[in-house]
Each structure stands twice: as C-alpha cells, then as structure tokens.
Amino acid sequence: MTINPQELMIEGRDTTRDTKRQWRKKSLLNIWHYQPFINHDKKRIAQLYKQYNLQDLAELTVSCEAEQSPRPCKTCWWCKEKYWAFGFY
C-alpha cells in the first residue's frame, strides 16, 4: 500500500491513503503487519523498479480493480494511479 499522490486527488480514490500513517499496525485479528511503502507514492515505487532494474516485473502487475473485463480498464482510479507513476497500465 502507498500514499495517494497529491496530483490525483480525484473521485474514486481510497481516501484512507490520503495522509501519512504509521508504517506498522495491528489488524483486527491482533496481528502486526508492516507496510514499508505506506508514506511513499507510486512514483517512488516506479523509481525503485528502475533503480533495481525490475521494469519487466512492473509490466506483469495489474492495479485495476474493475470487476468486469477489460482489465486494465484504463478508467478507474487505480489504473490512473499506475499510469501516473509508471507511464503504462
């Protein structure tokens, strides 16, 4: 999970990702989980892919949350975020 980019504060986003948070938290089942990228946006993740020469892996990921085909739909907030960061869907 990453923080929402300020440039994409548009309808359809997960508003719980709008502000910085603690990088670890306890779940409802009382289990600690860690989210090391929670205070970084997707462009930072794209930079890490490039830094470590992992662009091929990025092309295998799907961010789209559409329940119907086609996926990626290229219109949902998640598709827009990935395109904003990586330059492709």
Jmol script that loads the backbone (N, CA, C; Angstrom):
load data "model"
ATOM      1  N   MET A   1       0.839  -1.167   0.000  1.00  0.00           N
ATOM      2  CA  MET A   1       0.000   0.000   0.000  1.00  0.00           C
ATOM      3  C   MET A   1       0.887   1.234   0.000  1.00  0.00           C
ATOM      4  N   THR A   2       0.461   2.245  -0.752  1.00  0.00           N
ATOM      5  CA  THR A   2       1.193   3.507  -0.852  1.00  0.00           C
ATOM      6  C   THR A   2       0.255   4.663  -0.539  1.00  0.00           C
ATOM      7  N   ILE A   3       0.844   5.832  -0.340  1.00  0.00           N
ATOM      8  CA  ILE A   3       0.035   7.025  -0.082  1.00  0.00           C
ATOM      9  C   ILE A   3      -0.512   7.538  -1.415  1.00  0.00           C
ATOM     10  N   ASN A   4      -1.650   8.204  -1.374  1.00  0.00           N
ATOM     11  CA  ASN A   4      -2.222   8.781  -2.587  1.00  0.00           C
ATOM     12  C   ASN A   4      -1.370   9.936  -3.082  1.00  0.00           C
ATOM     13  N   PRO A   5      -1.135  10.017  -4.383  1.00  0.00           N
ATOM     14  CA  PRO A   5      -0.398  11.160  -4.933  1.00  0.00           C
ATOM     15  C   PRO A   5      -1.266  12.416  -4.895  1.00  0.00           C
ATOM     16  N   GLN A   6      -0.681  13.528  -4.523  1.00  0.00           N
ATOM     17  CA  GLN A   6      -1.423  14.790  -4.462  1.00  0.00           C
ATOM     18  C   GLN A   6      -2.004  15.173  -5.821  1.00  0.00           C
ATOM     19  N   GLU A   7      -1.325  14.782  -6.890  1.00  0.00           N
ATOM     20  CA  GLU A   7      -1.780  15.126  -8.236  1.00  0.00           C
ATOM     21  C   GLU A   7      -3.050  14.380  -8.644  1.00  0.00           C
ATOM     22  N   LEU A   8      -3.382  13.311  -7.931  1.00  0.00           N
ATOM     23  CA  LEU A   8      -4.552  12.504  -8.296  1.00  0.00           C
ATOM     24  C   LEU A   8      -5.625  12.497  -7.213  1.00  0.00           C
ATOM     25  N   MET A   9      -5.827  13.619  -6.581  1.00  0.00           N
ATOM     26  CA  MET A   9      -6.864  13.699  -5.555  1.00  0.00           C
ATOM     27  C   MET A   9      -8.218  13.864  -6.241  1.00  0.00           C
ATOM     28  N   ILE A  10      -8.652  12.777  -6.881  1.00  0.00           N
ATOM     29  CA  ILE A  10      -9.895  12.782  -7.641  1.00  0.00           C
ATOM     30  C   ILE A  10     -10.841  11.733  -7.073  1.00  0.00           C
ATOM     31  N   GLU A  11     -12.065  11.805  -7.483  1.00  0.00           N
ATOM     32  CA  GLU A  11     -13.090  10.872  -7.015  1.00  0.00           C
ATOM     33  C   GLU A  11     -12.703   9.433  -7.355  1.00  0.00           C
ATOM     34  N   GLY A  12     -13.029   8.517  -6.457  1.00  0.00           N
ATOM     35  CA  GLY A  12     -12.780   7.100  -6.695  1.00  0.00           C
ATOM     36  C   GLY A  12     -11.576   6.568  -5.955  1.00  0.00           C
ATOM     37  N   ARG A  13     -10.804   7.460  -5.343  1.00  0.00           N
ATOM     38  CA  ARG A  13      -9.604   7.022  -4.635  1.00  0.00           C
ATOM     39  C   ARG A  13      -9.972   6.460  -3.266  1.00  0.00           C
ATOM     40  N   ASP A  14      -9.060   5.709  -2.684  1.00  0.00           N
ATOM     41  CA  ASP A  14      -9.196   5.215  -1.315  1.00  0.00           C
ATOM     42  C   ASP A  14      -8.751   6.344  -0.397  1.00  0.00           C
ATOM     43  N   THR A  15      -9.680   7.069   0.183  1.00  0.00           N
ATOM     44  CA  THR A  15      -9.353   8.264   0.967  1.00  0.00           C
ATOM     45  C   THR A  15      -8.555   7.947   2.228  1.00  0.00           C
ATOM     46  N   THR A  16      -8.542   6.705   2.664  1.00  0.00           N
ATOM     47  CA  THR A  16      -7.729   6.353   3.839  1.00  0.00           C
ATOM     48  C   THR A  16      -6.243   6.449   3.524  1.00  0.00           C
ATOM     49  N   ARG A  17      -5.890   6.542   2.237  1.00  0.00           N
ATOM     50  CA  ARG A  17      -4.496   6.651   1.828  1.00  0.00           C
ATOM     51  C   ARG A  17      -4.080   8.098   1.571  1.00  0.00           C
ATOM     52  N   ASP A  18      -4.901   9.068   1.969  1.00  0.00           N
ATOM     53  CA  ASP A  18      -4.611  10.473   1.696  1.00  0.00           C
ATOM     54  C   ASP A  18      -3.517  11.065   2.587  1.00  0.00           C
ATOM     55  N   THR A  19      -3.349  10.572   3.775  1.00  0.00           N
ATOM     56  CA  THR A  19      -2.397  11.158   4.714  1.00  0.00           C
ATOM     57  C   THR A  19      -1.381  10.126   5.174  1.00  0.00           C
ATOM     58  N   LYS A  20      -0.241  10.638   5.648  1.00  0.00           N
ATOM     59  CA  LYS A  20       0.810   9.747   6.138  1.00  0.00           C
ATOM     60  C   LYS A  20       0.342   9.028   7.399  1.00  0.00           C
ATOM     61  N   ARG A  21       0.827   7.796   7.552  1.00  0.00           N
ATOM     62  CA  ARG A  21       0.421   6.975   8.692  1.00  0.00           C
ATOM     63  C   ARG A  21       1.611   6.191   9.224  1.00  0.00           C
ATOM     64  N   GLN A  22       1.367   5.487  10.308  1.00  0.00           N
ATOM     65  CA  GLN A  22       2.396   4.611  10.840  1.00  0.00           C
ATOM     66  C   GLN A  22       2.642   3.477   9.870  1.00  0.00           C
ATOM     67  N   TRP A  23       3.875   3.055   9.763  1.00  0.00           N
ATOM     68  CA  TRP A  23       4.231   2.017   8.801  1.00  0.00           C
ATOM     69  C   TRP A  23       3.938   0.615   9.301  1.00  0.00           C
ATOM     70  N   ARG A  24       3.483   0.494  10.511  1.00  0.00           N
ATOM     71  CA  ARG A  24       3.048  -0.815  11.005  1.00  0.00           C
ATOM     72  C   ARG A  24       1.780  -0.609  11.820  1.00  0.00           C
ATOM     73  N   LYS A  25       0.945  -1.612  11.833  1.00  0.00           N
ATOM     74  CA  LYS A  25      -0.271  -1.515  12.639  1.00  0.00           C
ATOM     75  C   LYS A  25      -0.773  -2.905  12.970  1.00  0.00           C
ATOM     76  N   LYS A  26      -1.665  -2.950  13.926  1.00  0.00           N
ATOM     77  CA  LYS A  26      -2.245  -4.205  14.346  1.00  0.00           C
ATOM     78  C   LYS A  26      -3.568  -4.409  13.631  1.00  0.00           C
ATOM     79  N   SER A  27      -3.772  -5.601  13.113  1.00  0.00           N
ATOM     80  CA  SER A  27      -5.007  -5.893  12.390  1.00  0.00           C
ATOM     81  C   SER A  27      -6.130  -6.208  13.377  1.00  0.00           C
ATOM     82  N   LEU A  28      -7.305  -6.413  12.834  1.00  0.00           N
ATOM     83  CA  LEU A  28      -8.451  -6.780  13.673  1.00  0.00           C
ATOM     84  C   LEU A  28      -8.226  -8.099  14.390  1.00  0.00           C
ATOM     85  N   LEU A  29      -7.362  -8.940  13.830  1.00  0.00           N
ATOM     86  CA  LEU A  29      -7.059 -10.239  14.441  1.00  0.00           C
ATOM     87  C   LEU A  29      -5.891 -10.147  15.415  1.00  0.00           C
ATOM     88  N   ASN A  30      -5.505  -8.906  15.765  1.00  0.00           N
ATOM     89  CA  ASN A  30      -4.429  -8.665  16.707  1.00  0.00           C
ATOM     90  C   ASN A  30      -3.074  -9.162  16.186  1.00  0.00           C
ATOM     91  N   ILE A  31      -2.868  -9.045  14.885  1.00  0.00           N
ATOM     92  CA  ILE A  31      -1.619  -9.459  14.253  1.00  0.00           C
ATOM     93  C   ILE A  31      -0.936  -8.204  13.709  1.00  0.00           C
ATOM     94  N   TRP A  32       0.345  -8.033  14.018  1.00  0.00           N
ATOM     95  CA  TRP A  32       1.099  -6.904  13.483  1.00  0.00           C
ATOM     96  C   TRP A  32       1.396  -7.134  12.012  1.00  0.00           C
ATOM     97  N   HIS A  33       1.221  -6.120  11.209  1.00  0.00           N
ATOM     98  CA  HIS A  33       1.662  -6.202   9.827  1.00  0.00           C
ATOM     99  C   HIS A  33       2.363  -4.900   9.458  1.00  0.00           C
ATOM    100  N   TYR A  34       3.287  -5.008   8.532  1.00  0.00           N
ATOM    101  CA  TYR A  34       4.151  -3.904   8.161  1.00  0.00           C
ATOM    102  C   TYR A  34       3.861  -3.446   6.744  1.00  0.00           C
ATOM    103  N   GLN A  35       3.853  -2.154   6.555  1.00  0.00           N
ATOM    104  CA  GLN A  35       3.615  -1.562   5.246  1.00  0.00           C
ATOM    105  C   GLN A  35       4.735  -0.541   4.996  1.00  0.00           C
ATOM    106  N   PRO A  36       5.886  -1.018   4.541  1.00  0.00           N
ATOM    107  CA  PRO A  36       7.050  -0.134   4.441  1.00  0.00           C
ATOM    108  C   PRO A  36       6.926   1.004   3.427  1.00  0.00           C
ATOM    109  N   PHE A  37       5.989   0.933   2.501  1.00  0.00           N
ATOM    110  CA  PHE A  37       5.859   1.975   1.486  1.00  0.00           C
ATOM    111  C   PHE A  37       4.646   2.872   1.709  1.00  0.00           C
ATOM    112  N   ILE A  38       4.052   2.792   2.881  1.00  0.00           N
ATOM    113  CA  ILE A  38       2.791   3.480   3.154  1.00  0.00           C
ATOM    114  C   ILE A  38       2.899   5.001   3.046  1.00  0.00           C
ATOM    115  N   ASN A  39       4.089   5.553   3.240  1.00  0.00           N
ATOM    116  CA  ASN A  39       4.264   7.002   3.156  1.00  0.00           C
ATOM    117  C   ASN A  39       4.993   7.438   1.889  1.00  0.00           C
ATOM    118  N   HIS A  40       5.001   6.570   0.891  1.00  0.00           N
ATOM    119  CA  HIS A  40       5.583   6.871  -0.416  1.00  0.00           C
ATOM    120  C   HIS A  40       4.501   6.679  -1.470  1.00  0.00           C
ATOM    121  N   ASP A  41       4.561   7.468  -2.525  1.00  0.00           N
ATOM    122  CA  ASP A  41       3.570   7.283  -3.591  1.00  0.00           C
ATOM    123  C   ASP A  41       4.100   6.308  -4.644  1.00  0.00           C
ATOM    124  N   LYS A  42       3.262   5.995  -5.622  1.00  0.00           N
ATOM    125  CA  LYS A  42       3.613   5.006  -6.637  1.00  0.00           C
ATOM    126  C   LYS A  42       4.792   5.442  -7.515  1.00  0.00           C
ATOM    127  N   LYS A  43       5.002   6.753  -7.660  1.00  0.00           N
ATOM    128  CA  LYS A  43       6.165   7.194  -8.437  1.00  0.00           C
ATOM    129  C   LYS A  43       7.451   6.768  -7.738  1.00  0.00           C
ATOM    130  N   ARG A  44       7.469   6.785  -6.425  1.00  0.00           N
ATOM    131  CA  ARG A  44       8.639   6.311  -5.686  1.00  0.00           C
ATOM    132  C   ARG A  44       8.829   4.820  -5.928  1.00  0.00           C
ATOM    133  N   ILE A  45       7.746   4.068  -5.989  1.00  0.00           N
ATOM    134  CA  ILE A  45       7.837   2.637  -6.261  1.00  0.00           C
ATOM    135  C   ILE A  45       8.377   2.426  -7.678  1.00  0.00           C
ATOM    136  N   ALA A  46       7.912   3.233  -8.633  1.00  0.00           N
ATOM    137  CA  ALA A  46       8.409   3.138 -10.012  1.00  0.00           C
ATOM    138  C   ALA A  46       9.907   3.432 -10.062  1.00  0.00           C
ATOM    139  N   GLN A  47      10.359   4.394  -9.258  1.00  0.00           N
ATOM    140  CA  GLN A  47      11.796   4.692  -9.192  1.00  0.00           C
ATOM    141  C   GLN A  47      12.584   3.493  -8.672  1.00  0.00           C
ATOM    142  N   LEU A  48      12.022   2.801  -7.682  1.00  0.00           N
ATOM    143  CA  LEU A  48      12.696   1.616  -7.144  1.00  0.00           C
ATOM    144  C   LEU A  48      12.771   0.501  -8.190  1.00  0.00           C
ATOM    145  N   TYR A  49      11.699   0.314  -8.953  1.00  0.00           N
ATOM    146  CA  TYR A  49      11.723  -0.673 -10.042  1.00  0.00           C
ATOM    147  C   TYR A  49      12.868  -0.363 -11.001  1.00  0.00           C
ATOM    148  N   LYS A  50      13.004   0.938 -11.361  1.00  0.00           N
ATOM    149  CA  LYS A  50      14.048   1.336 -12.293  1.00  0.00           C
ATOM    150  C   LYS A  50      15.436   1.182 -11.660  1.00  0.00           C
ATOM    151  N   GLN A  51      15.567   1.614 -10.411  1.00  0.00           N
ATOM    152  CA  GLN A  51      16.854   1.542  -9.717  1.00  0.00           C
ATOM    153  C   GLN A  51      17.391   0.117  -9.652  1.00  0.00           C
ATOM    154  N   TYR A  52      16.501  -0.837  -9.429  1.00  0.00           N
ATOM    155  CA  TYR A  52      16.907  -2.230  -9.285  1.00  0.00           C
ATOM    156  C   TYR A  52      16.664  -3.052 -10.556  1.00  0.00           C
ATOM    157  N   ASN A  53      16.416  -2.345 -11.672  1.00  0.00           N
ATOM    158  CA  ASN A  53      16.243  -2.984 -12.972  1.00  0.00           C
ATOM    159  C   ASN A  53      15.148  -4.060 -12.953  1.00  0.00           C
ATOM    160  N   LEU A  54      13.997  -3.684 -12.440  1.00  0.00           N
ATOM    161  CA  LEU A  54      12.871  -4.617 -12.308  1.00  0.00           C
ATOM    162  C   LEU A  54      11.671  -4.215 -13.170  1.00  0.00           C
ATOM    163  N   GLN A  55      11.902  -3.384 -14.193  1.00  0.00           N
ATOM    164  CA  GLN A  55      10.793  -2.905 -15.012  1.00  0.00           C
ATOM    165  C   GLN A  55       9.987  -4.039 -15.631  1.00  0.00           C
ATOM    166  N   ASP A  56      10.637  -5.149 -15.970  1.00  0.00           N
ATOM    167  CA  ASP A  56       9.910  -6.286 -16.543  1.00  0.00           C
ATOM    168  C   ASP A  56       8.859  -6.813 -15.573  1.00  0.00           C
ATOM    169  N   LEU A  57       9.178  -6.790 -14.290  1.00  0.00           N
ATOM    170  CA  LEU A  57       8.210  -7.250 -13.285  1.00  0.00           C
ATOM    171  C   LEU A  57       7.038  -6.274 -13.177  1.00  0.00           C
ATOM    172  N   ALA A  58       7.302  -4.990 -13.285  1.00  0.00           N
ATOM    173  CA  ALA A  58       6.235  -3.992 -13.192  1.00  0.00           C
ATOM    174  C   ALA A  58       5.193  -4.199 -14.284  1.00  0.00           C
ATOM    175  N   GLU A  59       5.643  -4.639 -15.435  1.00  0.00           N
ATOM    176  CA  GLU A  59       4.716  -4.862 -16.552  1.00  0.00           C
ATOM    177  C   GLU A  59       3.802  -6.066 -16.310  1.00  0.00           C
ATOM    178  N   LEU A  60       4.162  -6.918 -15.375  1.00  0.00           N
ATOM    179  CA  LEU A  60       3.331  -8.083 -15.047  1.00  0.00           C
ATOM    180  C   LEU A  60       2.253  -7.761 -14.022  1.00  0.00           C
ATOM    181  N   THR A  61       2.372  -6.623 -13.349  1.00  0.00           N
ATOM    182  CA  THR A  61       1.415  -6.290 -12.294  1.00  0.00           C
ATOM    183  C   THR A  61       0.154  -5.679 -12.868  1.00  0.00           C
ATOM    184  N   VAL A  62      -0.946  -5.869 -12.166  1.00  0.00           N
ATOM    185  CA  VAL A  62      -2.228  -5.282 -12.543  1.00  0.00           C
ATOM    186  C   VAL A  62      -2.759  -4.536 -11.330  1.00  0.00           C
ATOM    187  N   SER A  63      -2.986  -3.252 -11.486  1.00  0.00           N
ATOM    188  CA  SER A  63      -3.509  -2.436 -10.398  1.00  0.00           C
ATOM    189  C   SER A  63      -5.022  -2.275 -10.480  1.00  0.00           C
ATOM    190  N   CYS A  64      -5.584  -2.548 -11.627  1.00  0.00           N
ATOM    191  CA  CYS A  64      -7.006  -2.330 -11.885  1.00  0.00           C
ATOM    192  C   CYS A  64      -7.884  -3.106 -10.909  1.00  0.00           C
ATOM    193  N   GLU A  65      -8.905  -2.415 -10.418  1.00  0.00           N
ATOM    194  CA  GLU A  65      -9.864  -3.033  -9.503  1.00  0.00           C
ATOM    195  C   GLU A  65     -11.220  -3.269 -10.166  1.00  0.00           C
ATOM    196  N   ALA A  66     -11.289  -3.128 -11.489  1.00  0.00           N
ATOM    197  CA  ALA A  66     -12.548  -3.345 -12.203  1.00  0.00           C
ATOM    198  C   ALA A  66     -12.993  -4.800 -12.041  1.00  0.00           C
ATOM    199  N   GLU A  67     -14.276  -4.987 -11.841  1.00  0.00           N
ATOM    200  CA  GLU A  67     -14.812  -6.337 -11.667  1.00  0.00           C
ATOM    201  C   GLU A  67     -15.153  -6.995 -12.998  1.00  0.00           C
ATOM    202  N   GLN A  68     -15.200  -6.206 -14.059  1.00  0.00           N
ATOM    203  CA  GLN A  68     -15.534  -6.744 -15.376  1.00  0.00           C
ATOM    204  C   GLN A  68     -14.389  -6.466 -16.341  1.00  0.00           C
ATOM    205  N   SER A  69     -14.339  -7.216 -17.418  1.00  0.00           N
ATOM    206  CA  SER A  69     -13.336  -7.002 -18.456  1.00  0.00           C
ATOM    207  C   SER A  69     -13.626  -5.701 -19.173  1.00  0.00           C
ATOM    208  N   PRO A  70     -12.654  -5.063 -19.740  1.00  0.00           N
ATOM    209  CA  PRO A  70     -11.248  -5.451 -19.804  1.00  0.00           C
ATOM    210  C   PRO A  70     -10.502  -4.999 -18.560  1.00  0.00           C
ATOM    211  N   ARG A  71      -9.443  -5.687 -18.247  1.00  0.00           N
ATOM    212  CA  ARG A  71      -8.538  -5.305 -17.173  1.00  0.00           C
ATOM    213  C   ARG A  71      -7.141  -5.215 -17.756  1.00  0.00           C
ATOM    214  N   PRO A  72      -6.475  -4.125 -17.713  1.00  0.00           N
ATOM    215  CA  PRO A  72      -6.883  -2.894 -17.039  1.00  0.00           C
ATOM    216  C   PRO A  72      -7.953  -2.138 -17.829  1.00  0.00           C
ATOM    217  N   CYS A  73      -8.838  -1.505 -17.072  1.00  0.00           N
ATOM    218  CA  CYS A  73      -9.938  -0.774 -17.708  1.00  0.00           C
ATOM    219  C   CYS A  73      -9.493   0.601 -18.208  1.00  0.00           C
ATOM    220  N   LYS A  74      -8.423   1.123 -17.656  1.00  0.00           N
ATOM    221  CA  LYS A  74      -7.834   2.410 -18.023  1.00  0.00           C
ATOM    222  C   LYS A  74      -8.686   3.605 -17.622  1.00  0.00           C
ATOM    223  N   THR A  75      -9.741   3.378 -16.842  1.00  0.00           N
ATOM    224  CA  THR A  75     -10.587   4.488 -16.416  1.00  0.00           C
ATOM    225  C   THR A  75     -10.730   4.581 -14.897  1.00  0.00           C
ATOM    226  N   CYS A  76     -10.502   3.503 -14.176  1.00  0.00           N
ATOM    227  CA  CYS A  76     -10.666   3.544 -12.718  1.00  0.00           C
ATOM    228  C   CYS A  76      -9.507   4.301 -12.067  1.00  0.00           C
ATOM    229  N   TRP A  77      -9.703   4.701 -10.832  1.00  0.00           N
ATOM    230  CA  TRP A  77      -8.670   5.450 -10.122  1.00  0.00           C
ATOM    231  C   TRP A  77      -7.362   4.671 -10.060  1.00  0.00           C
ATOM    232  N   TRP A  78      -7.423   3.379  -9.841  1.00  0.00           N
ATOM    233  CA  TRP A  78      -6.223   2.561  -9.694  1.00  0.00           C
ATOM    234  C   TRP A  78      -5.417   2.514 -10.989  1.00  0.00           C
ATOM    235  N   CYS A  79      -6.105   2.427 -12.118  1.00  0.00           N
ATOM    236  CA  CYS A  79      -5.424   2.481 -13.423  1.00  0.00           C
ATOM    237  C   CYS A  79      -4.761   3.837 -13.620  1.00  0.00           C
ATOM    238  N   LYS A  80      -5.462   4.912 -13.261  1.00  0.00           N
ATOM    239  CA  LYS A  80      -4.906   6.251 -13.412  1.00  0.00           C
ATOM    240  C   LYS A  80      -3.663   6.429 -12.542  1.00  0.00           C
ATOM    241  N   GLU A  81      -3.692   5.868 -11.333  1.00  0.00           N
ATOM    242  CA  GLU A  81      -2.533   5.971 -10.446  1.00  0.00           C
ATOM    243  C   GLU A  81      -1.327   5.235 -11.032  1.00  0.00           C
ATOM    244  N   LYS A  82      -1.539   4.024 -11.548  1.00  0.00           N
ATOM    245  CA  LYS A  82      -0.423   3.272 -12.120  1.00  0.00           C
ATOM    246  C   LYS A  82       0.131   3.992 -13.345  1.00  0.00           C
ATOM    247  N   TYR A  83      -0.747   4.514 -14.194  1.00  0.00           N
ATOM    248  CA  TYR A  83      -0.285   5.224 -15.375  1.00  0.00           C
ATOM    249  C   TYR A  83       0.492   6.481 -14.978  1.00  0.00           C
ATOM    250  N   TRP A  84       0.005   7.193 -13.969  1.00  0.00           N
ATOM    251  CA  TRP A  84       0.685   8.385 -13.463  1.00  0.00           C
ATOM    252  C   TRP A  84       2.099   8.050 -13.014  1.00  0.00           C
ATOM    253  N   ALA A  85       2.277   6.927 -12.364  1.00  0.00           N
ATOM    254  CA  ALA A  85       3.575   6.570 -11.802  1.00  0.00           C
ATOM    255  C   ALA A  85       4.501   5.889 -12.799  1.00  0.00           C
ATOM    256  N   PHE A  86       3.965   4.937 -13.562  1.00  0.00           N
ATOM    257  CA  PHE A  86       4.794   4.092 -14.420  1.00  0.00           C
ATOM    258  C   PHE A  86       4.776   4.490 -15.896  1.00  0.00           C
ATOM    259  N   GLY A  87       3.730   5.193 -16.317  1.00  0.00           N
ATOM    260  CA  GLY A  87       3.613   5.550 -17.725  1.00  0.00           C
ATOM    261  C   GLY A  87       2.955   4.488 -18.566  1.00  0.00           C
ATOM    262  N   PHE A  88       2.437   3.440 -17.938  1.00  0.00           N
ATOM    263  CA  PHE A  88       1.664   2.408 -18.626  1.00  0.00           C
ATOM    264  C   PHE A  88       0.676   1.813 -17.637  1.00  0.00           C
ATOM    265  N   TYR A  89      -0.320   1.077 -18.166  1.00  0.00           N
ATOM    266  CA  TYR A  89      -1.373   0.495 -17.321  1.00  0.00           C
ATOM    267  C   TYR A  89      -0.995  -0.878 -16.845  1.00  0.00           C
TER     268      TYR A  89
END
end "model"
wireframe off; spacefill off
backbone 0.3
color backbone group
